[in-house]
Protein backbone atom coordinates (compact mmCIF):
# COMPACT_ATOMS: atom_id res chain seq x y z
CA UNK A 1 0.00 0.00 0.00
CA UNK A 2 1.41 3.41 -0.94
CA UNK A 3 1.63 6.41 1.36
CA UNK A 4 -1.38 8.75 0.82
CA UNK A 5 0.75 11.86 1.41
CA UNK A 6 2.39 13.65 -1.50
CA UNK A 7 5.90 15.04 -1.52
CA UNK A 8 6.70 18.54 -2.78
CA UNK A 9 9.76 20.71 -2.87
CA UNK A 10 9.22 24.09 -1.26
CA UNK A 11 11.78 26.88 -1.13
CA UNK A 12 11.66 29.16 1.91
CA UNK A 13 13.28 32.48 2.59
CA UNK A 14 16.19 31.65 4.95
CA UNK A 15 14.67 33.62 7.83
CA UNK A 16 11.30 31.89 7.39
CA UNK A 17 13.02 28.52 7.26
CA UNK A 18 14.90 29.28 10.48
CA UNK A 19 11.70 30.39 12.22
CA UNK A 20 9.96 27.24 11.03
CA UNK A 21 12.81 25.06 12.34
CA UNK A 22 12.68 26.79 15.73
CA UNK A 23 8.90 26.50 15.96
CA UNK A 24 9.12 22.85 15.00
CA UNK A 25 11.62 22.19 17.76
CA UNK A 26 9.73 24.21 20.37
CA UNK A 27 6.36 22.64 19.62
CA UNK A 28 7.68 19.11 19.03
CA UNK A 29 5.89 19.06 15.68
CA UNK A 30 7.40 18.32 12.31
CA UNK A 31 8.03 21.09 9.84
CA UNK A 32 5.72 19.25 7.44
CA UNK A 33 2.89 19.29 9.98
CA UNK A 34 3.34 23.01 10.57
CA UNK A 35 3.41 23.81 6.84
CA UNK A 36 0.40 21.57 6.16
CA UNK A 37 -1.57 23.30 8.91
CA UNK A 38 -0.63 26.76 7.60
CA UNK A 39 -1.67 25.84 4.05
CA UNK A 40 -4.94 24.33 5.27
CA UNK A 41 -5.74 27.50 7.25
CA UNK A 42 -4.97 29.64 4.22
CA UNK A 43 -7.22 27.52 2.00
CA UNK A 44 -10.02 27.68 4.59
CA UNK A 45 -9.74 31.48 4.61
CA UNK A 46 -9.98 31.49 0.81
CA UNK A 47 -13.07 29.28 0.97
CA UNK A 48 -14.66 31.62 3.54
CA UNK A 49 -13.86 34.64 1.38
CA UNK A 50 -15.38 32.99 -1.70
CA UNK A 51 -18.50 32.08 0.27
CA UNK A 52 -18.83 35.66 1.56
CA UNK A 53 -18.39 36.98 -1.97
CA UNK A 54 -21.04 34.57 -3.27
CA UNK A 55 -23.46 35.75 -0.56
CA UNK A 56 -22.85 39.43 -1.39
CA UNK A 57 -22.57 39.31 -5.18
CA UNK A 58 -26.05 40.81 -5.61
CA UNK A 59 -25.24 43.88 -3.49
CA UNK A 60 -24.86 47.11 -5.44
CA UNK A 61 -21.37 48.44 -6.08
CA UNK A 62 -20.40 51.67 -4.37
CA UNK A 63 -17.51 53.73 -5.70
CA UNK A 64 -14.75 54.36 -3.17
CA UNK A 65 -15.13 58.12 -3.58
CA UNK A 66 -18.76 57.80 -2.48
CA UNK A 67 -17.76 55.78 0.57
CA UNK A 68 -15.25 58.47 1.57
CA UNK A 69 -17.84 61.19 1.01
CA UNK A 70 -20.35 59.36 3.22
CA UNK A 71 -17.73 58.84 5.96
CA UNK A 72 -16.89 62.55 5.91
CA UNK A 73 -20.55 63.56 6.00
CA UNK A 74 -21.32 61.43 9.06
CA UNK A 75 -18.16 62.60 10.86
CA UNK A 76 -16.34 59.27 10.87
CA UNK A 77 -13.32 60.79 9.14
C-alpha positions in Angstrom: 0.0 0.0 0.0 1.4 3.4 -0.9 1.6 6.4 1.4 -1.4 8.8 0.8 0.7 11.9 1.4 2.4 13.6 -1.5 5.9 15.0 -1.5 6.7 18.5 -2.8 9.8 20.7 -2.9 9.2 24.1 -1.3 11.8 26.9 -1.1 11.7 29.2 1.9 13.3 32.5 2.6 16.2 31.6 4.9 14.7 33.6 7.8 11.3 31.9 7.4 13.0 28.5 7.3 14.9 29.3 10.5 11.7 30.4 12.2 10.0 27.2 11.0 12.8 25.1 12.3 12.7 26.8 15.7 8.9 26.5 16.0 9.1 22.8 15.0 11.6 22.2 17.8 9.7 24.2 20.4 6.4 22.6 19.6 7.7 19.1 19.0 5.9 19.1 15.7 7.4 18.3 12.3 8.0 21.1 9.8 5.7 19.2 7.4 2.9 19.3 10.0 3.3 23.0 10.6 3.4 23.8 6.8 0.4 21.6 6.2 -1.6 23.3 8.9 -0.6 26.8 7.6 -1.7 25.8 4.1 -4.9 24.3 5.3 -5.7 27.5 7.3 -5.0 29.6 4.2 -7.2 27.5 2.0 -10.0 27.7 4.6 -9.7 31.5 4.6 -10.0 31.5 0.8 -13.1 29.3 1.0 -14.7 31.6 3.5 -13.9 34.6 1.4 -15.4 33.0 -1.7 -18.5 32.1 0.3 -18.8 35.7 1.6 -18.4 37.0 -2.0 -21.0 34.6 -3.3 -23.5 35.7 -0.6 -22.9 39.4 -1.4 -22.6 39.3 -5.2 -26.1 40.8 -5.6 -25.2 43.9 -3.5 -24.9 47.1 -5.4 -21.4 48.4 -6.1 -20.4 51.7 -4.4 -17.5 53.7 -5.7 -14.7 54.4 -3.2 -15.1 58.1 -3.6 -18.8 57.8 -2.5 -17.8 55.8 0.6 -15.3 58.5 1.6 -17.8 61.2 1.0 -20.3 59.4 3.2 -17.7 58.8 6.0 -16.9 62.6 5.9 -20.6 63.6 6.0 -21.3 61.4 9.1 -18.2 62.6 10.9 -16.3 59.3 10.9 -13.3 60.8 9.1 
